[in-house]
Amino acid sequence: MKKSIKSFAIVAAIAAMSLSMTACSPEVGSEEWCNQLKEKPKGDWTANEATDFAKHCIIK
């Protein structure tokens, strides 16, 4: 029983850390997100970022 409580606590801690890390990212398509991507080297962009940038930041 103690083992399952410890396992649950570890999983809960990992989930909380994951949620806290994603909460800091601006929403895709927001002005903050567009500005953040403009500062990022274009060679580091993913295909999805490039598509979203064109869709939300260039063609509005």
TAGI-V561943 format. One record per pair of residues at least 12 apart in sequence whose ideal C-beta (glycine too) atoms are under 10 Angstrom apart, sorted by the first residue. I is the first residue (numbers start at 1). J is the second residue. Records with the same first field share a line. If there is no record, write none. Layout:
I=J + J
//
This chain:
27=56
28=48 + 49 + 52 + 53 + 55 + 56
29=52 + 53 + 55 + 56 + 57 + 60
30=56 + 57
31=56 + 57
33=49 + 52 + 53 + 56 + 57
34=52 + 53 + 56 + 57 + 58 + 60
35=57
37=49 + 50 + 52 + 53 + 56 + 57
38=53 + 57
40=53
//
